[in-house]
Amino acid sequence: EVQLVESGGGLVQTGGTLRLSCAASGSTFDGYDIGWFRRAPGKERDGVSCRDNSDGMTHYGDFAKGRFTISTDGAKSTAYLQMNSLKPEDTAVYSCAVLTAGGCSRTSWWAYRYLENWGQGTLVTVSS
């Protein structure tokens, strides 16, 4: 079972950038769909981005398109979420996840039924 630990969150001003990392242990991301989701205070969990292992396609929530980028390192032991042009409404706990087979192709891939495992998350706070 892949264990996941996120890092890289923090406090940033509007328009700033952060790069979140997700370190895998016990296994690598090789062969898995992966994703990042977030939960803002008082709101439901929302999908940020996922990467389909079968073809490398990436998917983004509308709010993330053009600003966020999901990637992995060559060894596929660390996943990243590059976040640019951050806004106060991006404030949330961001978590990475390993998805079920074909999970990234699902419309609501961040639903628990499509998540094999996920980390505790890292807090991102964007000040106005």
N, CA, C and O of each residue as an XYZ file, in Angstrom:
512
protein
N       0.856     -1.193      0.000
C       0.000      0.000      0.000
C       0.888      1.238      0.000
O       1.868      1.327      0.740
N       0.521      2.178     -0.839
C       1.284      3.424     -0.922
C       0.884      4.354      0.217
O      -0.296      4.641      0.413
N       1.865      4.812      0.954
C       1.631      5.832      1.984
C       2.028      7.183      1.404
O       3.024      7.294      0.688
N       1.242      8.208      1.718
C       1.436      9.520      1.106
C       1.616     10.584      2.178
O       0.893     10.606      3.175
N       2.587     11.465      1.962
C       2.826     12.583      2.872
C       3.010     13.848      2.048
O       3.904     13.930      1.206
N       2.155     14.831      2.303
C       2.224     16.085      1.577
C       3.081     17.102      2.337
O       3.228     17.029      3.557
N       3.633     18.040      1.588
C       4.390     19.147      2.174
C       4.363     20.310      1.199
O       3.931     20.177      0.054
N       4.832     21.451      1.678
C       4.947     22.608      0.801
C       3.893     23.677      0.989
O       3.968     24.738      0.369
N       2.914     23.416      1.834
C       1.899     24.426      2.076
C       2.453     25.565      2.902
O       3.575     25.497      3.403
N       1.663     26.608      3.042
C       2.092     27.756      3.833
C       1.237     28.955      3.539
O       0.177     28.864      2.918
N       1.731     30.094      4.005
C       1.030     31.359      3.819
C       1.666     32.108      2.651
O       2.885     32.269      2.591
N       0.836     32.556      1.741
C       1.327     33.273      0.565
C       0.357     34.396      0.245
O      -0.833     34.305      0.549
N       0.862     35.444     -0.364
C       0.008     36.560     -0.741
C      -0.693     36.284     -2.064
O      -0.257     35.448     -2.855
N      -1.769     36.992     -2.283
C      -2.486     36.892     -3.556
C      -1.521     37.118     -4.716
O      -0.724     38.056     -4.709
N      -1.613     36.241     -5.707
C      -0.726     36.320     -6.859
C       0.551     35.521     -6.709
O       1.318     35.392     -7.663
N       0.789     34.980     -5.523
C       2.003     34.228     -5.256
C       1.944     32.812     -5.788
O       0.949     32.387     -6.375
N       3.039     32.086     -5.569
C       3.138     30.715     -6.043
C       3.547     29.787     -4.898
O       4.202     30.198     -3.940
N       3.142     28.530     -5.028
C       3.578     27.472     -4.133
C       3.719     26.200     -4.946
O       3.019     26.004     -5.939
N       4.614     25.351     -4.524
C       4.695     24.021     -5.099
C       4.531     23.008     -3.982
O       5.350     22.926     -3.067
N       3.472     22.248     -4.076
C       3.193     21.194     -3.112
C       3.857     19.905     -3.566
O       3.938     19.612     -4.759
N       4.326     19.148     -2.595
C       4.935     17.851     -2.879
C       4.162     16.756     -2.176
O       3.553     16.975     -1.129
N       4.195     15.585     -2.761
C       3.534     14.413     -2.191
C       4.498     13.253     -2.316
O       4.713     12.729     -3.409
N       5.081     12.852     -1.191
C       6.057     11.782     -1.195
C       5.386     10.441     -0.948
O       4.594     10.292     -0.017
N       5.707      9.476     -1.781
C       5.149      8.133     -1.652
C       6.150      7.219     -0.968
O       7.352      7.305     -1.220
N       5.664      6.361     -0.119
C       6.497      5.342      0.501
C       5.739      4.026      0.490
O       4.510      4.003      0.415
N       6.474      2.944      0.566
C       5.854      1.632      0.497
C       5.705      1.150     -0.935
O       5.650     -0.051     -1.198
N       5.639      2.091     -1.846
C       5.566      1.811     -3.265
C       5.768      3.145     -3.992
O       6.041      4.162     -3.354
N       5.640      3.144     -5.284
C       5.707      4.382     -6.052
C       4.357      4.618     -6.721
O       3.428      3.820     -6.594
N       4.279      5.740     -7.438
C       3.056      6.046     -8.161
C       2.968      5.285     -9.478
O       1.947      5.363    -10.162
N       4.002      4.560     -9.844
C       4.030      3.872    -11.126
C       2.841      2.915    -11.232
O       2.651      2.045    -10.382
N       2.064      3.088    -12.266
C       0.907      2.221    -12.464
C      -0.382      2.741    -11.859
O      -1.430      2.112    -12.007
N      -0.325      3.876    -11.183
C      -1.507      4.416    -10.528
C      -1.939      5.748    -11.152
O      -1.110      6.548    -11.586
N      -3.226      5.959    -11.184
C      -3.731      7.316    -11.386
C      -3.514      8.059    -10.074
O      -3.687      7.490     -8.996
N      -3.137      9.321    -10.169
C      -2.927     10.122     -8.964
C      -3.719     11.414     -9.073
O      -4.115     11.827    -10.163
N      -3.943     12.042     -7.931
C      -4.694     13.286     -7.958
C      -4.430     14.146     -6.745
O      -3.875     13.693     -5.745
N      -4.834     15.384     -6.852
C      -4.834     16.323     -5.740
C      -6.263     16.818     -5.561
O      -6.931     17.177     -6.531
N      -6.724     16.833     -4.321
C      -8.012     17.439     -4.044
C      -7.825     18.403     -2.884
O      -6.785     18.391     -2.225
N      -8.815     19.230     -2.633
C      -8.705     20.208     -1.566
C     -10.023     20.329     -0.827
O     -11.090     20.015     -1.355
N      -9.919     20.786      0.392
C     -11.114     21.086      1.190
C     -10.915     22.441      1.841
O     -10.024     22.628      2.670
N     -11.755     23.374      1.453
C     -11.724     24.713      2.032
C     -12.619     24.750      3.267
O     -13.549     23.951      3.379
N     -12.352     25.655      4.179
C     -13.168     25.746      5.396
C     -14.644     25.900      5.072
O     -15.034     26.792      4.319
N     -15.461     25.029      5.644
C     -16.899     25.126      5.454
C     -17.400     24.664      4.101
O     -18.580     24.828      3.792
N     -16.526     24.091      3.288
C     -16.929     23.651      1.958
C     -16.647     22.171      1.763
O     -15.895     21.561      2.523
N     -17.260     21.607      0.738
C     -17.032     20.200      0.437
C     -15.696     20.014     -0.290
O     -15.134     20.947     -0.864
N     -15.219     18.781     -0.240
C     -13.995     18.425     -0.955
C     -14.163     18.677     -2.445
O     -15.236     18.449     -3.005
N     -13.097     19.150     -3.084
C     -13.161     19.473     -4.512
C     -11.909     18.939     -5.201
O     -10.811     18.975     -4.646
N     -12.097     18.448     -6.407
C     -10.970     17.930     -7.167
C     -10.156     19.039     -7.788
O     -10.715     19.908     -8.457
N      -8.854     19.035     -7.587
C      -7.968     20.035     -8.161
C      -7.429     19.547     -9.499
O      -7.563     20.217    -10.523
N      -6.813     18.362     -9.469
C      -6.215     17.828    -10.688
C      -5.964     16.346    -10.525
O      -5.754     15.862     -9.412
N      -5.985     15.626    -11.629
C      -5.574     14.229    -11.598
C      -4.807     13.903    -12.870
O      -4.915     14.593    -13.884
N      -4.038     12.840    -12.785
C      -3.234     12.390    -13.908
C      -3.562     10.931    -14.186
O      -3.471     10.075    -13.306
N      -3.941     10.669    -15.422
C      -4.313      9.321    -15.852
C      -3.049      8.542    -16.194
O      -2.290      8.938    -17.078
N      -2.828      7.442    -15.497
C      -1.606      6.660    -15.707
C      -1.583      6.013    -17.084
O      -0.506      5.799    -17.640
N      -2.733      5.699    -17.641
C      -2.780      4.934    -18.888
C      -2.269      5.729    -20.081
O      -1.658      5.165    -20.989
N      -2.517      7.035    -20.084
C      -2.112      7.831    -21.234
C      -1.421      9.138    -20.860
O      -1.068      9.927    -21.737
N      -1.228      9.371    -19.573
C      -0.558     10.585    -19.131
C      -1.411     11.828    -19.182
O      -0.933     12.918    -18.871
N      -2.679     11.686    -19.573
C      -3.555     12.854    -19.654
C      -3.777     13.423    -18.260
O      -3.852     12.695    -17.271
N      -3.879     14.733    -18.214
C      -4.151     15.404    -16.955
C      -5.486     16.142    -17.041
O      -5.879     16.616    -18.106
N      -6.162     16.229    -15.924
C      -7.459     16.896    -15.842
C      -7.410     17.892    -14.695
O      -6.778     17.649    -13.666
N      -8.079     19.000    -14.887
C      -8.076     20.059    -13.885
C      -9.480     20.566    -13.615
O     -10.326     20.618    -14.508
N      -9.710     20.940    -12.360
C     -10.938     21.652    -12.062
C     -10.920     22.995    -12.760
O      -9.852     23.551    -13.019
N     -12.089     23.518    -13.065
C     -12.153     24.783    -13.801
C     -11.346     25.880    -13.105
O     -10.708     26.701    -13.762
N     -11.380     25.886    -11.784
C     -10.685     26.938    -11.038
C      -9.165     26.802    -11.150
O      -8.435     27.761    -10.899
N      -8.688     25.609    -11.527
C      -7.256     25.336    -11.562
C      -6.648     25.472    -12.965
O      -5.431     25.597    -13.108
N      -7.481     25.448    -13.969
C      -6.983     25.477    -15.347
C      -6.184     26.753    -15.611
O      -6.625     27.863    -15.315
N      -4.998     26.554    -16.175
C      -4.142     27.686    -16.503
C      -3.309     28.205    -15.355
O      -2.414     29.026    -15.553
N      -3.598     27.729    -14.148
C      -2.841     28.203    -12.975
C      -2.081     27.086    -12.270
O      -0.988     27.312    -11.751
N      -2.644     25.894    -12.246
C      -2.050     24.775    -11.516
C      -1.541     23.719    -12.495
O      -2.086     23.554    -13.586
N      -0.477     22.999    -12.083
C       0.077     21.932    -12.909
C       0.428     20.738    -12.035
O       1.122     20.878    -11.028
N      -0.053     19.569    -12.422
C       0.273     18.338    -11.715
C       1.417     17.644    -12.441
O       1.477     17.654    -13.670
N       2.325     17.042    -11.677
C       3.446     16.330    -12.283
C       3.997     15.314    -11.292
O       3.628     15.302    -10.118
N       4.885     14.465    -11.788
C       5.614     13.537    -10.932
C       7.089     13.598    -11.313
O       7.447     14.052    -12.400
N       7.933     13.136    -10.403
C       9.348     13.073    -10.747
C       9.610     11.823    -11.582
O       8.724     10.987    -11.756
N      10.828     11.704    -12.093
C      11.145     10.599    -12.989
C      10.989      9.235    -12.341
O      10.609      8.261    -12.990
N      11.284      9.182    -11.072
C      11.172      7.910    -10.350
C       9.746      7.604     -9.932
O       9.462      6.514     -9.435
N       8.853      8.554    -10.130
C       7.444      8.420     -9.748
C       7.294      8.104     -8.265
O       6.417      7.341     -7.859
N       8.176      8.715     -7.460
C       8.033      8.561     -6.021
C       7.539      9.835     -5.364
O       7.197      9.837     -4.182
N       7.500     10.917     -6.126
C       7.008     12.185     -5.620
C       6.105     12.822     -6.669
O       6.447     12.886     -7.850
N       4.963     13.285     -6.222
C       4.049     14.029     -7.080
C       4.072     15.487     -6.653
O       4.332     15.809     -5.494
N       3.800     16.346     -7.595
C       3.850     17.778     -7.322
C       2.566     18.453     -7.793
O       1.870     17.974     -8.689
N       2.288     19.573     -7.158
C       1.236     20.458     -7.639
C       1.814     21.859     -7.625
O       1.982     22.465     -6.567
N       2.116     22.367     -8.809
C       2.595     23.734     -8.945
C       1.388     24.652     -9.015
O       0.506     24.474     -9.855
N       1.357     25.628     -8.132
C       0.215     26.544     -8.061
C       0.698     27.973     -8.270
O       1.497     28.488     -7.489
N       0.219     28.591     -9.302
C       0.585     29.972     -9.636
C      -0.632     30.876     -9.523
O      -1.771     30.409     -9.501
N      -0.376     32.164     -9.451
C      -1.449     33.168     -9.419
C      -2.494     32.823     -8.369
O      -3.692     32.820     -8.650
N      -2.042     32.540     -7.188
C      -2.943     32.099     -6.130
C      -3.902     33.205     -5.703
O      -3.573     34.392     -5.716
N      -5.096     32.770     -5.326
C      -6.164     33.680     -4.919
C      -6.614     33.315     -3.501
O      -6.415     32.180     -3.071
N      -7.209     34.248     -2.778
C      -7.702     33.915     -1.437
C      -8.653     32.717     -1.431
O      -8.667     31.949     -0.469
N      -9.430     32.552     -2.470
C     -10.361     31.427     -2.520
C      -9.669     30.083     -2.731
O     -10.320     29.039     -2.692
N      -8.360     30.100     -2.953
C      -7.603     28.853     -3.024
C      -7.207     28.344     -1.636
O      -6.660     27.249     -1.511
N      -7.477     29.120     -0.614
C      -7.161     28.708      0.748
C      -7.898     27.416      1.074
O      -9.123     27.344      0.973
N      -7.132     26.388      1.469
C      -7.708     25.072      1.723
C      -6.605     24.133      2.194
O      -5.419     24.458      2.135
N      -7.021     22.970      2.658
C      -6.095     21.860      2.891
C      -6.033     21.049      1.611
O      -7.058     20.606      1.092
N      -4.827     20.861      1.109
C      -4.616     20.139     -0.150
C      -4.054     18.754      0.161
O      -3.097     18.610      0.921
N      -4.662     17.757     -0.434
C      -4.247     16.375     -0.214
C      -3.989     15.692     -1.548
O      -4.659     15.959     -2.546
N      -3.007     14.808     -1.541
C      -2.778     13.989     -2.731
C      -3.388     12.616     -2.509
O      -3.628     12.200     -1.376
N      -3.631     11.930     -3.599
C      -4.308     10.647     -3.509
C      -3.862      9.717     -4.620
O      -3.496     10.148     -5.713
N      -3.903      8.447     -4.314
C      -3.781      7.390     -5.312
C      -5.200      6.933     -5.612
O      -5.980      6.650     -4.702
N      -5.520      6.865     -6.881
C      -6.889      6.574     -7.283
C      -7.071      5.105     -7.662
O      -6.103      4.391     -7.926
N      -8.301      4.682     -7.681
C      -8.614      3.347     -8.184
C      -8.332      3.301     -9.686
O      -8.195      4.337    -10.337
N      -8.247      2.082    -10.223
C      -7.971      1.921    -11.647
C      -8.999      2.694    -12.470
O     -10.207      2.531    -12.303
N      -8.493      3.526    -13.349
C      -9.390      4.333    -14.163
C     -10.046      5.477    -13.433
O     -10.941      6.130    -13.971
N      -9.614      5.729    -12.216
C     -10.278      6.746    -11.408
C     -10.244      8.126    -12.006
O     -11.212      8.880    -11.902
N      -9.124      8.468    -12.640
C      -8.976      9.828    -13.167
C      -9.937     10.091    -14.318
O     -10.188     11.247    -14.658
N     -10.475      9.041    -14.922
C     -11.409      9.228    -16.027
C     -12.834      9.476    -15.535
O     -13.726      9.771    -16.331
N     -13.044      9.359    -14.241
C     -14.376      9.579    -13.668
C     -14.677     11.065    -13.551
O     -13.778     11.872    -13.314
N     -15.918     11.414    -13.713
C     -16.314     12.820    -13.644
C     -15.991     13.416    -12.280
O     -15.442     14.514    -12.195
N     -16.323     12.711    -11.235
C     -16.062     13.189     -9.865
C     -15.017     12.288     -9.229
O     -15.285     11.598     -8.245
N     -13.843     12.304     -9.794
C     -12.791     11.368     -9.402
C     -12.372     11.560     -7.952
O     -11.765     10.649     -7.390
N     -12.654     12.666     -7.326
C     -12.244     12.936     -5.953
C     -13.217     12.334     -4.936
O     -13.009     12.459     -3.729
N     -14.261     11.692     -5.414
C     -15.171     11.006     -4.493
C     -14.437      9.848     -3.820
O     -13.588      9.200     -4.432
N     -14.770      9.601     -2.571
C     -14.043      8.584     -1.811
C     -14.049      7.224     -2.493
O     -13.102      6.457     -2.322
N     -15.072      6.906     -3.251
C     -15.136      5.587     -3.861
C     -14.066      5.397     -4.940
O     -13.787      4.270     -5.350
N     -13.462      6.514     -5.402
C     -12.413      6.406     -6.410
C     -11.016      6.592     -5.822
O     -10.033      6.572     -6.562
N     -10.915      6.772     -4.522
C      -9.635      7.007     -3.860
C      -9.163      5.747     -3.161
O      -9.850      5.215     -2.289
N      -7.981      5.268     -3.549
C      -7.380      4.115     -2.882
C      -6.765      4.518     -1.547
O      -6.919      3.823     -0.543
N      -6.080      5.627     -1.551
C      -5.407      6.102     -0.359
C      -5.118      7.586     -0.532
O      -5.006      8.071     -1.657
N      -4.997      8.301      0.566
C      -4.697      9.719      0.499
C      -3.939     10.152      1.727
O      -3.944      9.458      2.743
N      -3.278     11.307      1.643
C      -2.485     11.800      2.754
C      -3.293     12.703      3.671
O      -4.481     12.941      3.458
N      -2.609     13.202      4.704
C      -3.264     14.057      5.696
C      -3.498     15.467      5.180
O      -4.362     16.189      5.677
N      -2.724     15.848      4.185
C      -2.913     17.163      3.588
C      -1.936     18.199      4.108
O      -1.296     18.021      5.144
N      -1.841     19.282      3.361
C      -1.015     20.421      3.741
C      -1.841     21.685      3.548
O      -2.544     21.826      2.548
N      -1.755     22.596      4.498
C      -2.602     23.784      4.492
C      -1.988     24.880      3.639
O      -0.817     25.228      3.791
N      -2.793     25.409      2.751
C      -2.417     26.562      1.933
C      -3.319     27.723      2.329
O      -4.545     27.614      2.305
N      -2.695     28.825      2.691
C      -3.439     30.023      3.052
C      -2.987     31.168      2.163
O      -1.803     31.497      2.109
N      -3.935     31.765      1.472
C      -3.626     32.873      0.570
C      -4.239     34.140      1.153
O      -5.454     34.238      1.321
N      -3.394     35.090      1.454
C      -3.879     36.331      2.056
C      -4.193     37.357      0.969
O      -3.567     37.391     -0.091
N      -5.184     38.190      1.275
C      -5.590     39.206      0.295
C      -4.818     40.493      0.479
O      -5.034     41.454     -0.261
